[in-house]
């Protein structure tokens, strides 16, 4: 599980599962990504605009890195301003 300010932005499954990784995305990215083979609405989290990758090869590595950066930024932007400021200063993160 990957978090920023105590909030999840991505989940990687380390044991065999139906999906390989899930992450938050924008509504536009959600619509576009779910049209691709190997990318599905994330179980239980699709209503919050999360997608799930069925296997490692579902997206090229460069695209996945960019989408994970965006997922981090989306979740960070929704945090309280005080928490954002603390993270910018390098303060300890909430768990």
Secondary structure, 3 states (H helix, E strand, C coil): CEEECCEEEEEECCCCCCCCEEEECCHHHHHHHCCCCCEEECCCCHHHCEEEECCHHHCCHHHHHHHHHHHHHHHHHCCCHHHHHHHHHCCCCCC
